[in-house]
Amino acid sequence: MAKKIFIGATGQNCGKTTISVSLMHLARKKYNKVGFIKPIGPKIEIYDDFIVDMDAVLMAKAFGLEEDIAIMSPVALHKDFTKDYLNGRLDDLSLSDCIVEAVEELDSKYDLLIIEGAGHGGVGSVIGLNNARVAKMLNAPVVIVTDSGIGRVIDAVHLNLALYEREQADVRAIIVNKLLPKKRESVLGYLGKAFVNTGLQVIGGFNFSPVLANPTLGHICKLLKLPLHGNQDEKSRIINHIQLGAASSQRVIDGLLDSTLLILTSSRDELIVTLASLYHIPEYKAQIAGLVIAGHVPVSKISQQILDDSNIPYIRVEKTTATVFTALSEDVSKITAEDQEKLNWIKTNAERDVDFATIDALL
């Protein structure tokens, strides 16, 4: 029989998966066997012929749990799942049984089972299985991950608590994530006062880091659904800045920041050649993460040859620079198993920022 912990959140992008990775890393130092399950999977991919949530794939690859992949994502919501469910096409499926059976199988194998929810407490309501109900159904103590802040955190937590309380789920702690180092103790102190009469423990999560917040080149390729040309070893490189290469070549070069992804049009031959040439210089290679070359006009033959010879990473997309810039600016980067730099950062910093002993004691 495994100890269980259900990782909920006040909303998307609070760092729930980051906390799950950190708990898996820290728990394996104490427990012989630690398992993972994502009962409701809204973001799916194909892995070994199974349709599974991307977070299940991340945990399976990162921690050698591939043998469990078939049951790590028992309810994976494909594109038309909601419509099919509401139209009665899935009435012959007992989704709750699928989840319970998967958890029971994992329960028999592991000493600790990490159960990751999907977004805020109400996610999954359309199929009658919101996070709060799933946590209650599995009899798993809940910790709620939230962004940093004071007033908005208090509001968001109470909004979620209402649903968990209605479902009679057992919420035991709040993990406050993305804390600014200078305000960490102050924020945690005020939140401790705010929840002192609720019985909930307030626990600090990770400090904010651009390493986790920013995308990799590989992620940009997946977002645009296009291959990376040039240096393939740079796929896991983290992009710290995204800039438009609209000014003169000299001004673009002068404005480069650390690990910049430049978006430029395919007709800017002089800029393409300049960037490709500078990529060989270590100082500029640190600044140039890669290029997104946009536009319907083909790159000239000689510029293309220089580009390819330089081995600079680039993505060629037949869209306008404005369309690409908007898509990249609005995107939120998610951690994948290929993001080794991010995973290593989480494991290293988890031992400093995340108080596993306190979390474990709550179970």
Steps between C-alpha positions, in 0.01 A plus 500: 500500500653829385482839661320736261521870427274688258659806338232757420532863395311828501529518121719433198870580492550512877785250478305187596709272279820661628390418855414143395848455351662642813296275730585196291870588521494566875273208588730252330766591755274365777272243338617198302225524242314815395231496232305759305157532341311777318136383532355760261728587208394803293824536299574179320761340280571154362756292688562131417160487325325633812312831512625658821534839663828678431579529872474123535750465215730752669500311829534160334806606300662714769471240776503166316131419545435394140365159605204679661418731209182311406343584838667832582237691301175300532269773361674683215275764347541484122393791281127416483475326838275765657259506204493119482426482872220757487351328194485172692756318285706402805217380721635145496822619667529527876763771524510491879562123491787555255663741746438291810631181338816676379564646845440162667756337272758768568411500869614137526839578342615817672574646842387850396270594214498855360164584343505812284177685434420706192476874560265648760260300718217509247688360201334177390149607604368449149552124538392493863854461629637831618828503691330530836278199435792292372704582812210393721435188294865395541511598868812704432610800713515814287759776473405799286772671297459872440688790345669750727322803640283577803150628425448314175641180649259519794209560261599219262558246777165572666323473165650156449448394862125545459489219245737272691289549812180424309654175378633435853854468372781528754707813423801524731737760359570781256828507308582856392705495181695749287601707802724803456807434719489846664133459591498128580493519879261796503247335265510169684461683830188689393345191344570309819299762689220489242451125531582456868139411588447260210732225616688524170879498499662770284816364334747679278561367151753611241632848456418649160755404235520586130655154451158348565288779356672528163466264201763287332572488128346154494182636652483774233532232231209307651292815530556593136489132391818546301849343512814662636774549244863547586652397834274226640690498830339836580143366518500510878648851514285738703388820329515799734385766253298518178565796270387620159781561254327797339762772543827542311748214536728706724217598735377142518848377591550778757166412660572129549453372854599173661363196313277690258270342242477737204197512270581647160366496147644277230583802281750645754805348329749737661370423850491124440861505374617720789341281767629180339852646494486623861381159622858374475614756761448373860383839628223514241419130516403559865261771384354328193287202606361461150295651221142475382504599134149595396336596171399351166797639306777237466834573661751582227727216389824650629344604834359150541843349441663730759216424742544124466881515516486694828297226673297771677169354628203632303138428425351589163132596513280631220307747713543869572739613771209661687303173506801305626593762762144503635487119520832480685421789734167348606635149548566354844788253506436159655774268623566186295731204553739648242553816708795363693627840611162578657469158662849526645417849631187368672683212666785721621282781632232273647741405776532866597152641437253214563451372855424136424518398865210733584295379203572136581396551862158620382435163338 
